[in-house]
């Protein structure tokens, strides 16, 4: 698993000392060897096993169970088998029971299911139907089992559903028309039909799709504009990053100052008011929190708290001013790096394509696994004297079997989906393996993207003369190194993260099962476990991200890279905190700005408020349909661009910290950082060679 010439795995196996100078180091190492070979072999065999599970599932599964409805006896369209009665729609007694994780394992909803000729179109309970008219009786009996005596019917008999609700047919199933009105018909603006202007009435559900067909090319144009604006924002960060950060800080100080002033004015206005001098302690706990705003002590406490926060922020600005300037300079440098490695902005398309393949393979395999169960029939007898009761039977040969002769009252009825073969016994393990490999492969694809991008941006930083010394096609060379030498390391890091994620999924499943339990101690313990593993997942993602950067630069195994990155960051923890918050703010502001610009522009365009292009705007029934589509798409595009930018900032930051520890500015050990960073740190290279 580990190279013999590299340190053993363990974050605390190192003393955290600064790096020693290596005269041969000039950026990402090209002469490297394979790392974590054992984990690479394990990952390859796991993938082969994953393919074998998929082939086995595809040979055993029956996706018709998803496409076509089956009743409680496991039959496809059972009511259509009757020569004279055709009931193609499946009705569920209690659709809420279908909202269970068990449905994903067996694709069988644990409630009574009947075939009906049409779905319910009104809300009606069993109690109201029994007390209602004969028409209500006949209507409700359509959704009950056959031969029901409505006058003597009880809810606990389970012969009828407890309630009917307006439903619509979807994939030949009656599903609740949630969020709809007027008997399950789709409504827009409280209207079910619309006049198209030529005296023809059209359905409301067709209006939305019609709007898409009229505006799809303008939606694409809006998404292209979002892409261009995202690129422009990244380019402008090298000029506006400092201004944006300092404006944000000043605004925060002014807002807190205004809060202090407002609290003082409220405190002064309550002077002399009856009851305003009562203390919070005397007032006690009140459910109406507005009562606390009527006493002076509350506003005094607010004013003191805000004053302390203001004082702390000013102190941080005084003592961390230099680190904030370094963070701003690194952000500007990241903008230059992205400008020189433009192909990095399109790499998320490859990541998206690979993730789509992983998700599609997982979903298809899950469907085939879940539908590979067979119909299991068991012997049911009205009395208890049948020795074959609850034994497996075959309905085709049951009437001529020995069981029917010894137990005349026995019936061979559908019991559940399952199987008696070895495959069916281990089916739950195949499902678990499918979920686990899904997480592992998805995390591997993400890790591959992070290593590829960090290797390309590290090539930019360690180029002494930029852009002349930047290697050609840095993205492709970095991707090739990652796949050739570090597949095992990427698999190792993604395996650790996948284990934690699977544990979180199991905890969510247990939480769902314990929702109806009364054991508060167990619920509290489960909540604590969920919180702890959520925090653990965040920490592992942070460590993996920085470990992948070190792998891309130095070519070491995963544990050594994670340890080196961890101690390098711990030696510069304040710089890490400052850069992280400043970068998060700028990226959040960028997303907000891009979505806002594109959203406002699309609103004025699609609503016809721009006179210059009023004639070009499509005629829409509801202009919010393309507007919402453009806004959501713009956010996803901005997130994709800024994920590359964030990776660039993190890579340059680790390179910057390593540069400070590795070099001293002499002619033998010159700094590789930009001239702006050298000026901020008041450092220089002996030879007047500027990076810019």
C-alpha positions as CSV (number, residue, x, y, z in Angstrom):
1,X,0.0,0.0,0.0
2,X,2.9,2.4,0.8
3,X,6.2,3.0,-1.0
4,X,9.2,1.7,1.0
5,X,11.1,4.9,0.6
6,X,8.2,7.1,1.9
7,X,7.1,7.8,5.5
8,X,4.5,5.6,7.1
9,X,0.8,6.6,7.2
10,X,-0.2,8.7,10.1
11,X,-1.0,12.4,10.5
12,X,0.9,12.6,13.8
13,X,3.9,10.6,12.6
14,X,5.7,13.8,11.8
15,X,6.9,16.6,14.0
16,X,5.5,19.2,11.7
17,X,8.9,20.7,10.8
18,X,9.4,23.1,8.0
19,X,10.5,21.8,4.6
20,X,14.1,21.4,3.7
21,X,15.5,22.9,0.5
22,X,15.7,20.7,-2.5
23,X,17.7,22.2,-5.3
24,X,16.2,19.9,-7.9
25,X,12.6,20.9,-7.2
26,X,11.2,23.2,-9.9
27,X,7.4,22.5,-9.5
28,X,5.3,19.4,-10.1
29,X,7.6,16.4,-10.2
30,X,7.6,14.6,-13.5
31,X,9.9,11.7,-12.6
32,X,7.6,10.1,-10.2
33,X,6.5,6.5,-9.3
34,X,3.2,4.8,-8.7
35,X,1.7,5.3,-5.3
36,X,-0.7,3.2,-3.2
37,X,-0.5,0.3,-5.6
38,X,-2.4,-2.1,-3.4
39,X,-5.3,0.2,-3.1
40,X,-5.3,0.6,-6.9
41,X,-5.5,-3.2,-7.3
42,X,-8.3,-3.3,-4.8
43,X,-10.2,-0.6,-6.6
44,X,-9.8,-2.4,-10.0
45,X,-11.1,-5.6,-8.5
46,X,-14.0,-3.7,-6.9
47,X,-14.9,-2.2,-10.3
48,X,-14.8,-5.7,-11.9
49,X,-17.1,-6.9,-9.1
50,X,-19.3,-3.9,-9.7
51,X,-19.6,-4.8,-13.4
52,X,-20.3,-8.5,-12.4
53,X,-23.1,-7.4,-10.0
54,X,-24.6,-5.2,-12.8
55,X,-24.5,-8.0,-15.4
56,X,-26.1,-10.4,-12.8
57,X,-28.8,-7.8,-12.0
58,X,-29.5,-7.2,-15.6
59,X,-30.0,-10.9,-16.2
60,X,-32.3,-11.4,-13.2
61,X,-34.2,-8.1,-13.0
62,X,-37.5,-7.3,-14.5
63,X,-37.9,-3.5,-15.1
64,X,-41.5,-4.0,-16.0
65,X,-42.2,-3.8,-12.3
66,X,-41.2,-0.2,-12.4
67,X,-42.8,0.7,-15.7
68,X,-46.0,-1.3,-15.3
69,X,-48.2,-1.5,-12.2
70,X,-48.6,-4.7,-10.1
71,X,-51.2,-5.4,-7.6
72,X,-50.8,-6.9,-4.0
73,X,-50.6,-10.3,-5.6
74,X,-47.6,-9.4,-7.8
75,X,-49.5,-9.6,-11.1
76,X,-49.1,-7.2,-14.0
77,X,-52.4,-5.6,-15.0
78,X,-54.4,-8.3,-13.3
79,X,-57.8,-6.7,-13.9
80,X,-57.2,-6.5,-17.6
81,X,-57.1,-10.3,-17.6
82,X,-60.8,-10.5,-17.0
83,X,-62.6,-10.8,-20.4
84,X,-65.2,-8.2,-19.9
85,X,-63.8,-5.7,-17.3
86,X,-60.8,-3.6,-18.1
87,X,-59.3,-1.7,-15.2
88,X,-55.8,-0.5,-16.3
89,X,-55.0,1.9,-13.4
90,X,-53.5,0.9,-10.1
91,X,-54.9,2.4,-6.9
92,X,-53.1,2.4,-3.5
93,X,-55.1,2.2,-0.2
94,X,-52.5,4.3,1.6
95,X,-50.0,6.0,-0.7
96,X,-48.1,7.4,2.3
97,X,-46.8,3.9,3.1
98,X,-44.9,4.0,-0.2
99,X,-42.6,6.7,1.2
100,X,-40.3,4.1,2.8
101,X,-36.7,3.1,2.0
102,X,-38.0,-0.5,1.8
103,X,-39.7,0.5,-1.5
104,X,-36.3,1.1,-3.0
105,X,-35.2,-2.4,-2.1
106,X,-38.3,-4.3,-3.4
107,X,-40.2,-1.8,-5.5
108,X,-43.3,-3.0,-3.8
109,X,-45.4,-0.6,-1.7
110,X,-46.5,-2.2,1.6
111,X,-50.2,-1.3,1.2
112,X,-53.2,-2.9,-0.4
113,X,-53.4,-2.2,-4.2
114,X,-56.3,-2.6,-6.5
115,X,-56.9,-2.1,-10.2
116,X,-59.6,0.5,-11.0
117,X,-61.0,2.0,-14.1
118,X,-60.3,5.6,-13.1
119,X,-58.6,7.5,-10.4
120,X,-60.5,9.3,-7.6
121,X,-61.4,12.9,-8.5
122,X,-62.6,14.2,-5.1
123,X,-61.8,14.1,-1.5
124,X,-63.9,11.7,0.6
125,X,-63.4,9.7,3.8
126,X,-64.9,6.3,4.6
127,X,-66.8,7.8,7.6
128,X,-68.5,10.5,5.4
129,X,-69.2,8.0,2.7
130,X,-71.0,5.7,5.1
131,X,-73.1,8.6,6.4
132,X,-73.7,9.9,2.9
133,X,-76.1,9.2,0.1
134,X,-76.3,6.0,-2.0
135,X,-74.3,7.7,-4.7
136,X,-71.5,8.2,-2.2
137,X,-71.7,4.5,-1.3
138,X,-71.5,3.4,-4.9
139,X,-68.6,5.8,-5.7
140,X,-66.6,4.7,-2.7
141,X,-67.2,0.9,-3.4
142,X,-65.3,1.4,-6.7
143,X,-62.1,1.6,-4.6
144,X,-62.8,-1.2,-2.2
145,X,-62.3,-4.9,-2.5
146,X,-64.9,-6.9,-4.3
147,X,-68.0,-8.1,-2.4
148,X,-68.0,-5.4,0.3
149,X,-71.1,-5.0,2.4
150,X,-71.0,-1.2,2.9
151,X,-73.6,-1.1,5.6
152,X,-71.6,-3.4,8.0
153,X,-68.1,-2.2,6.9
154,X,-65.6,-1.2,9.6
155,X,-62.3,0.6,9.0
156,X,-60.3,-2.0,10.8
157,X,-61.5,-4.6,8.3
158,X,-59.0,-3.2,5.7
159,X,-61.5,-3.8,2.9
160,X,-61.7,-0.1,1.9
161,X,-59.2,2.8,2.1
162,X,-59.6,5.2,5.0
163,X,-59.7,8.1,2.6
164,X,-59.9,9.1,-1.0
165,X,-58.1,12.0,-2.4
166,X,-58.0,13.6,-5.9
167,X,-55.4,11.7,-8.0
168,X,-54.0,11.6,-11.5
169,X,-52.9,8.7,-13.5
170,X,-49.1,8.6,-13.9
171,X,-47.4,5.5,-15.4
172,X,-50.8,3.8,-15.0
173,X,-50.8,4.5,-11.2
174,X,-53.1,6.7,-9.3
175,X,-50.9,9.3,-7.6
176,X,-52.1,12.2,-5.4
177,X,-52.4,15.5,-7.3
178,X,-50.6,17.4,-4.6
179,X,-50.5,21.2,-5.1
180,X,-53.4,21.0,-7.5
181,X,-57.1,22.1,-7.3
182,X,-60.4,21.4,-8.8
183,X,-60.5,17.6,-8.8
184,X,-56.8,17.0,-9.5
185,X,-56.6,19.2,-12.6
186,X,-53.4,21.2,-13.0
187,X,-54.0,24.9,-12.3
188,X,-52.0,28.0,-13.1
189,X,-53.1,31.2,-11.5
190,X,-56.2,29.3,-10.2
191,X,-57.3,28.6,-13.8
192,X,-57.7,25.2,-15.4
193,X,-58.1,26.2,-19.0
194,X,-57.1,29.2,-21.1
195,X,-58.2,30.8,-24.3
196,X,-55.4,30.9,-26.9
197,X,-56.9,34.1,-28.4
198,X,-58.6,32.2,-31.3
199,X,-61.5,30.8,-29.3
200,X,-59.8,27.5,-28.6
201,X,-59.5,26.3,-25.0
202,X,-56.2,24.7,-24.0
203,X,-55.3,22.9,-20.8
204,X,-53.2,24.6,-18.1
205,X,-50.6,21.8,-18.1
206,X,-50.0,22.5,-21.8
207,X,-49.3,26.2,-21.2
208,X,-46.0,25.6,-19.4
209,X,-44.6,23.3,-22.1
210,X,-45.8,25.7,-24.7
211,X,-43.8,28.5,-23.0
212,X,-40.7,26.3,-23.2
213,X,-41.1,25.6,-26.9
214,X,-41.5,29.3,-27.5
215,X,-38.5,30.4,-25.5
216,X,-36.0,27.6,-25.4
217,X,-33.5,29.3,-27.7
218,X,-33.7,32.5,-25.6
219,X,-33.1,30.4,-22.5
220,X,-29.9,29.0,-24.1
221,X,-28.8,32.5,-24.9
222,X,-29.4,33.5,-21.2
223,X,-27.2,30.6,-20.1
224,X,-24.5,31.6,-22.5
225,X,-24.6,35.1,-21.1
226,X,-24.2,33.6,-17.6
227,X,-21.1,31.8,-18.8
228,X,-19.6,34.9,-20.3
229,X,-20.4,37.0,-17.2
230,X,-18.8,34.3,-15.0
231,X,-15.7,34.4,-17.1
232,X,-15.6,38.2,-17.0
233,X,-16.0,38.2,-13.2
234,X,-13.0,35.8,-12.8
235,X,-10.9,38.1,-15.0
236,X,-11.9,41.2,-13.2
237,X,-11.1,39.7,-9.8
238,X,-7.4,40.5,-10.3
239,X,-8.4,44.2,-10.4
240,X,-11.4,44.4,-8.1
241,X,-10.7,41.8,-5.4
242,X,-9.1,44.3,-3.0
243,X,-11.8,46.9,-3.5
244,X,-14.6,44.3,-3.0
245,X,-13.0,42.9,0.2
246,X,-12.4,46.3,1.8
247,X,-15.9,47.6,0.8
248,X,-17.4,44.5,2.5
249,X,-15.4,45.1,5.7
250,X,-16.4,48.8,5.8
251,X,-20.0,47.9,5.3
252,X,-19.9,45.3,8.1
253,X,-18.4,47.9,10.5
254,X,-21.0,50.5,9.4
255,X,-23.9,48.1,9.8
256,X,-22.8,47.1,13.3
257,X,-22.3,50.8,14.2
258,X,-25.8,51.6,13.1
259,X,-27.0,48.7,15.2
260,X,-25.3,50.1,18.2
261,X,-26.8,53.5,17.6
262,X,-30.3,52.0,17.1
263,X,-30.0,50.1,20.4
264,X,-28.9,53.2,22.2
265,X,-31.9,55.2,20.8
266,X,-34.3,52.4,21.9
267,X,-32.6,52.3,25.3
268,X,-33.0,56.0,25.7
269,X,-36.6,56.2,24.5
270,X,-37.8,53.6,27.1
271,X,-36.5,55.8,30.0
272,X,-39.3,56.6,32.3
273,X,-41.7,54.2,30.6
274,X,-43.8,52.1,33.1
275,X,-42.3,48.7,33.5
276,X,-39.2,49.3,31.4
277,X,-36.8,49.1,34.3
278,X,-37.8,45.5,35.0
279,X,-34.8,43.1,34.7
280,X,-34.7,40.1,32.5
281,X,-34.1,37.9,35.5
282,X,-37.3,39.2,37.2
283,X,-39.2,38.8,33.9
284,X,-38.4,35.2,33.6
285,X,-39.0,33.0,30.6
286,X,-41.7,34.3,28.3
287,X,-43.2,32.7,25.2
288,X,-43.9,36.1,23.7
289,X,-40.4,37.5,22.9
290,X,-41.8,40.9,22.0
291,X,-42.2,41.5,25.8
292,X,-38.4,41.5,26.2
293,X,-38.2,44.4,23.7
294,X,-40.2,46.6,26.1
295,X,-37.5,46.7,28.8
296,X,-34.3,48.7,28.8
297,X,-32.0,45.9,29.9
298,X,-32.6,44.0,26.7
299,X,-31.5,46.9,24.5
300,X,-28.5,47.5,26.8
301,X,-27.4,43.9,26.4
302,X,-27.8,44.2,22.6
303,X,-25.7,47.4,22.6
304,X,-22.9,45.8,24.7
305,X,-22.8,42.7,22.5
306,X,-22.6,44.7,19.3
307,X,-20.0,47.0,20.8
308,X,-17.8,43.9,21.7
309,X,-18.2,42.5,18.2
310,X,-17.3,45.8,16.7
311,X,-14.2,46.1,18.9
312,X,-13.1,42.5,18.0
313,X,-13.5,43.2,14.3
314,X,-11.4,46.4,14.6
315,X,-8.7,44.5,16.5
316,X,-8.7,41.8,13.9
317,X,-8.3,44.3,11.2
318,X,-5.4,45.9,13.0
319,X,-3.5,42.7,13.6
320,X,-4.5,40.7,10.5
321,X,-4.3,43.5,8.0
322,X,-1.2,42.1,6.4
323,X,-2.7,38.6,6.1
324,X,-5.9,40.0,4.5
325,X,-3.7,41.8,2.0
326,X,-1.9,38.5,1.3
327,X,-5.2,36.7,0.8
328,X,-6.3,39.4,-1.7
329,X,-3.0,39.1,-3.6
330,X,-3.4,35.3,-3.8
331,X,-7.0,35.8,-5.2
332,X,-5.7,38.2,-7.8
333,X,-2.9,35.7,-8.7
334,X,-5.5,32.9,-9.1
335,X,-7.3,35.1,-11.6
336,X,-4.1,35.4,-13.6
337,X,-3.5,31.6,-13.3
338,X,-7.0,30.8,-14.7
339,X,-6.3,33.3,-17.5
340,X,-3.1,31.4,-18.5
341,X,-4.8,28.0,-18.1
342,X,-8.1,28.7,-19.8
343,X,-8.7,25.0,-20.6
344,X,-9.3,24.5,-16.8
345,X,-12.6,26.3,-17.1
346,X,-13.9,23.5,-19.3
347,X,-12.7,20.6,-17.3
348,X,-15.9,20.5,-15.1
349,X,-17.7,19.3,-18.3
350,X,-15.6,16.1,-18.2
351,X,-16.3,15.7,-14.5
352,X,-20.0,16.2,-15.1
353,X,-20.0,13.6,-17.9
354,X,-18.2,11.0,-15.8
355,X,-20.5,11.6,-12.8
356,X,-23.5,11.2,-15.1
357,X,-22.2,7.8,-16.2
358,X,-21.6,6.8,-12.6
359,X,-25.1,7.9,-11.5
360,X,-26.8,6.3,-14.5
361,X,-25.0,2.9,-13.9
362,X,-25.9,3.0,-10.2
363,X,-29.6,3.9,-10.9
364,X,-30.0,1.2,-13.6
365,X,-28.3,-1.5,-11.5
366,X,-30.5,-0.5,-8.5
367,X,-33.7,-0.8,-10.5
368,X,-32.7,-4.3,-11.9
369,X,-31.6,-5.5,-8.5
370,X,-34.8,-4.3,-6.9
371,X,-37.0,-5.9,-9.5
372,X,-35.1,-9.3,-9.6
373,X,-37.2,-10.7,-6.7
374,X,-39.6,-13.4,-7.7
375,X,-43.3,-13.8,-6.6
376,X,-43.4,-16.1,-3.6
377,X,-46.7,-17.9,-3.0
378,X,-47.5,-19.6,0.3
379,X,-50.2,-21.9,1.6
380,X,-53.0,-20.1,3.6
381,X,-55.7,-22.1,5.3
382,X,-58.8,-20.9,7.2
383,X,-58.2,-23.4,10.0
384,X,-55.0,-24.2,11.9
385,X,-55.0,-28.0,11.2
386,X,-53.2,-27.9,7.9
387,X,-49.6,-29.2,8.2
388,X,-48.6,-27.3,5.0
389,X,-49.6,-23.8,6.3
390,X,-47.3,-21.0,5.3
391,X,-45.2,-23.3,3.1
392,X,-44.1,-22.2,-0.4
393,X,-46.4,-23.4,-3.2
394,X,-46.9,-23.1,-6.9
395,X,-50.4,-21.7,-7.9
396,X,-50.2,-23.4,-11.3
397,X,-49.9,-26.9,-9.9
398,X,-51.6,-26.3,-6.5
399,X,-55.0,-27.7,-7.3
400,X,-53.5,-31.0,-8.5
401,X,-51.0,-31.3,-5.6
402,X,-51.1,-33.4,-2.5
403,X,-51.6,-30.2,-0.4
404,X,-54.9,-29.4,-2.0
405,X,-56.0,-33.0,-1.3
406,X,-55.1,-33.0,2.4
407,X,-56.2,-29.4,3.0
408,X,-59.4,-28.7,1.0
409,X,-59.9,-25.2,2.4
410,X,-56.3,-24.2,1.7
411,X,-55.3,-21.6,-1.0
412,X,-52.0,-20.7,-2.7
413,X,-51.8,-17.0,-2.4
414,X,-49.2,-14.4,-3.2
415,X,-47.2,-13.5,-0.1
416,X,-44.3,-11.3,-1.0
417,X,-41.5,-10.6,-3.4
418,X,-38.4,-12.7,-2.7
419,X,-36.8,-16.0,-3.6
420,X,-35.2,-19.1,-2.4
421,X,-32.0,-19.2,-4.5
422,X,-28.5,-18.1,-3.3
423,X,-28.8,-15.0,-5.4
424,X,-32.0,-13.9,-3.6
425,X,-30.5,-14.6,-0.2
426,X,-27.6,-12.2,-0.9
427,X,-29.6,-9.7,-2.7
428,X,-29.5,-7.2,0.1
429,X,-25.7,-7.4,0.1
430,X,-25.7,-6.7,-3.7
431,X,-27.8,-3.6,-3.0
432,X,-25.4,-2.4,-0.3
433,X,-22.5,-3.1,-2.6
434,X,-24.1,-1.0,-5.4
435,X,-24.6,1.9,-3.0
436,X,-21.1,1.7,-1.7
437,X,-19.4,1.5,-5.1
438,X,-21.6,4.4,-6.2
439,X,-20.1,6.6,-3.5
440,X,-16.6,5.3,-4.2
441,X,-16.7,5.9,-7.9
442,X,-18.4,9.4,-7.5
443,X,-15.7,10.5,-5.0
444,X,-13.0,9.1,-7.3
445,X,-14.2,11.2,-10.2
446,X,-14.3,14.3,-8.0
447,X,-10.8,13.5,-6.7
448,X,-9.5,13.0,-10.2
449,X,-10.8,16.5,-11.1
450,X,-9.1,18.1,-8.1
451,X,-5.8,16.5,-8.7
452,X,-5.9,17.4,-12.4
453,X,-6.7,21.1,-11.7
454,X,-4.2,21.4,-8.9
455,X,-1.4,19.9,-11.0
456,X,-2.1,22.4,-13.8
457,X,-2.2,25.4,-11.4
458,X,0.9,24.3,-9.5
459,X,2.7,24.2,-12.9
460,X,1.7,27.9,-13.2
461,X,3.0,28.9,-9.8
462,X,6.3,27.1,-10.0
463,X,7.1,28.6,-13.4
464,X,9.8,31.2,-12.6
465,X,9.1,33.3,-15.7
466,X,5.4,33.4,-16.3
467,X,4.0,32.5,-18.8
468,X,7.1,31.4,-20.7
469,X,8.0,28.6,-18.3
470,X,4.4,27.2,-18.1
471,X,4.4,23.7,-19.8
472,X,2.3,23.2,-22.8
473,X,-1.2,21.7,-22.2
474,X,-0.9,21.6,-18.4
475,X,-4.4,20.2,-17.9
476,X,-3.7,17.2,-20.2
477,X,-0.3,16.5,-18.7
478,X,-1.7,16.7,-15.2
479,X,-4.5,14.4,-16.0
480,X,-2.1,11.9,-17.5
481,X,0.1,11.9,-14.4
482,X,-2.9,11.4,-12.1
483,X,-4.2,8.4,-14.0
484,X,-0.8,6.8,-14.6
485,X,0.8,7.2,-11.2
486,X,-1.8,8.1,-8.6
487,X,-5.0,6.0,-9.3
488,X,-4.3,4.1,-6.1
489,X,-3.9,7.3,-4.0
490,X,-7.2,8.8,-5.4
491,X,-8.9,5.5,-4.7
492,X,-7.6,5.4,-1.2
493,X,-8.8,9.0,-0.4
494,X,-12.2,8.4,-2.0
495,X,-12.5,5.1,-0.1
496,X,-12.1,6.8,3.3
497,X,-14.7,9.4,2.4
498,X,-17.1,6.8,1.0
499,X,-17.0,4.8,4.2
500,X,-18.1,7.8,6.2
501,X,-20.8,8.7,3.7
502,X,-22.2,5.1,3.8
503,X,-22.3,5.3,7.6
504,X,-24.3,8.5,7.3
505,X,-26.8,6.8,5.0
506,X,-27.2,4.0,7.5
507,X,-27.8,6.5,10.3
508,X,-30.4,8.3,8.2
509,X,-32.1,4.9,7.6
510,X,-32.1,4.2,11.4
511,X,-33.5,7.7,12.1
512,X,-36.3,7.0,9.7
513,X,-37.1,3.7,11.4
514,X,-37.0,5.3,14.8
515,X,-39.4,8.2,14.0
516,X,-42.3,6.4,15.7
517,X,-40.3,5.1,18.6
518,X,-40.7,6.6,22.1
519,X,-37.1,6.0,23.3
520,X,-35.8,9.6,23.6
521,X,-32.4,8.5,24.7
522,X,-31.9,6.5,21.5
523,X,-33.1,9.4,19.4
524,X,-30.7,11.8,21.1
525,X,-27.8,9.4,20.7
526,X,-28.7,9.0,17.0
527,X,-28.8,12.7,16.5
528,X,-25.4,13.1,18.1
529,X,-24.0,10.4,15.8
530,X,-25.4,12.1,12.8
531,X,-23.9,15.4,13.8
532,X,-20.5,13.8,14.5
533,X,-20.3,12.0,11.2
534,X,-21.4,15.1,9.4
535,X,-18.5,17.0,10.9
536,X,-16.2,14.1,10.2
537,X,-17.2,14.1,6.5
538,X,-16.5,17.8,6.3
539,X,-13.0,17.4,7.8
540,X,-12.2,14.5,5.6
541,X,-13.2,16.4,2.5
542,X,-11.0,19.3,3.6
543,X,-8.0,17.0,4.3
544,X,-8.5,15.1,1.0
545,X,-8.7,18.3,-1.0
546,X,-5.3,19.5,0.3
547,X,-3.8,16.0,0.1
548,X,-4.7,15.8,-3.6
549,X,-2.9,19.1,-4.1
550,X,0.3,17.7,-2.5
551,X,-0.1,14.5,-4.6
552,X,-0.2,16.6,-7.8
553,X,2.9,18.5,-6.8
554,X,5.2,16.0,-5.2
555,X,3.9,12.6,-6.3
556,X,3.8,11.0,-2.8
557,X,1.3,8.5,-1.5
558,X,-2.0,9.6,0.0
559,X,-1.0,9.3,3.7
560,X,2.3,11.2,3.3
561,X,0.6,13.9,1.2
562,X,-2.3,14.3,3.7
563,X,0.2,14.5,6.6
564,X,2.4,17.1,4.8
565,X,-0.6,19.2,3.9
566,X,-2.1,19.0,7.4
567,X,1.1,20.2,9.1
568,X,1.8,22.8,6.5
569,X,-1.7,24.3,7.1
570,X,-1.4,24.0,10.9
571,X,1.9,26.0,10.8
572,X,-0.1,28.8,9.0
573,X,-3.5,28.3,10.6
574,X,-4.3,32.1,10.8
575,X,-3.5,32.6,7.1
576,X,-5.7,29.6,6.3
577,X,-8.7,31.0,8.2
578,X,-8.3,34.5,6.7
579,X,-7.9,33.2,3.1
580,X,-10.8,30.8,3.5
581,X,-13.3,33.4,4.7
582,X,-12.2,36.0,2.1
583,X,-12.4,33.5,-0.7
584,X,-15.8,32.3,0.4
585,X,-17.2,35.8,0.5
586,X,-15.9,36.7,-2.9
587,X,-17.3,33.5,-4.5
588,X,-20.6,34.0,-2.8
589,X,-20.8,37.6,-4.0
590,X,-19.8,36.5,-7.5
591,X,-22.6,33.9,-7.6
592,X,-25.1,36.4,-6.3
593,X,-24.0,39.0,-8.8
594,X,-24.1,36.7,-11.8
595,X,-27.5,35.2,-10.9
596,X,-28.8,38.7,-10.2
597,X,-27.6,40.2,-13.4
598,X,-28.9,37.4,-15.6
599,X,-32.2,37.1,-13.6
600,X,-33.0,40.8,-13.8
601,X,-32.1,40.9,-17.5
602,X,-34.2,37.9,-18.3
603,X,-37.1,39.4,-16.3
604,X,-37.1,42.6,-18.3
605,X,-36.7,40.7,-21.6
606,X,-39.3,38.0,-21.2
607,X,-41.8,40.5,-19.6
608,X,-41.5,42.8,-22.7
609,X,-40.2,45.8,-20.7
610,X,-37.2,46.5,-22.9
611,X,-38.6,48.6,-25.7
612,X,-35.6,48.0,-28.0
613,X,-36.1,44.2,-28.2
614,X,-39.8,44.1,-27.4
615,X,-40.7,42.7,-30.8
616,X,-38.0,40.0,-30.5
617,X,-39.3,38.8,-27.1
618,X,-41.4,35.6,-27.4
619,X,-45.2,35.7,-26.7
620,X,-45.5,33.7,-23.4
621,X,-48.4,32.7,-21.2
622,X,-46.3,32.9,-18.1
623,X,-42.9,34.6,-18.4
624,X,-41.7,33.2,-15.0
625,X,-41.2,29.8,-16.6
626,X,-38.1,30.7,-18.7
627,X,-37.0,33.2,-16.0
628,X,-36.8,30.5,-13.3
629,X,-35.0,28.2,-15.7
630,X,-32.4,30.8,-16.6
631,X,-31.8,31.7,-12.9
632,X,-31.3,28.1,-11.8
633,X,-29.1,27.4,-14.8
634,X,-27.0,30.5,-14.2
635,X,-26.4,29.4,-10.6
636,X,-25.2,26.0,-11.8
637,X,-22.9,27.5,-14.4
638,X,-21.5,30.0,-11.9
639,X,-20.9,27.2,-9.4
640,X,-19.0,25.2,-12.0
641,X,-16.7,28.2,-12.9
642,X,-16.1,29.1,-9.3
643,X,-15.3,25.6,-8.2
644,X,-12.3,25.7,-10.6
645,X,-11.4,29.1,-9.3
646,X,-11.6,27.9,-5.6
647,X,-9.3,25.0,-6.5
648,X,-6.9,27.4,-8.0
649,X,-6.8,29.6,-4.9
650,X,-6.2,26.6,-2.6
651,X,-3.4,25.2,-4.9
652,X,-1.6,28.6,-5.1
653,X,-2.0,29.0,-1.3
654,X,-0.3,25.7,-0.5
655,X,2.4,26.5,-3.1
656,X,2.9,29.9,-1.6
657,X,3.3,28.5,1.9
658,X,5.7,25.8,0.6
659,X,7.6,28.5,-1.3
660,X,8.1,30.5,1.9
661,X,9.5,27.5,3.8
662,X,11.6,26.1,0.9
663,X,13.3,29.2,-0.4
664,X,15.0,32.3,1.0
665,X,15.3,34.7,-2.0
666,X,19.0,34.0,-2.6
667,X,20.3,33.3,-6.1
668,X,20.4,29.6,-5.3
669,X,17.0,29.5,-3.7
670,X,14.8,32.2,-5.3
671,X,11.2,32.7,-4.5
672,X,8.7,31.7,-7.1
673,X,5.8,33.9,-5.9
674,X,4.7,37.0,-7.8
675,X,6.2,40.4,-7.3
676,X,3.1,41.7,-5.5
677,X,3.4,39.0,-2.9
678,X,7.1,39.7,-2.5
679,X,6.4,43.4,-1.9
680,X,3.7,42.6,0.7
681,X,6.1,40.3,2.6
682,X,9.0,42.8,2.1
683,X,11.1,40.1,0.5
684,X,13.0,40.0,-2.8
685,X,15.2,37.8,-4.8
686,X,18.9,38.6,-5.0
687,X,18.8,38.5,-8.8
688,X,16.3,41.1,-10.0
689,X,14.1,38.6,-11.7
690,X,10.5,39.4,-11.4
691,X,7.8,36.8,-11.8
692,X,5.4,39.3,-13.4
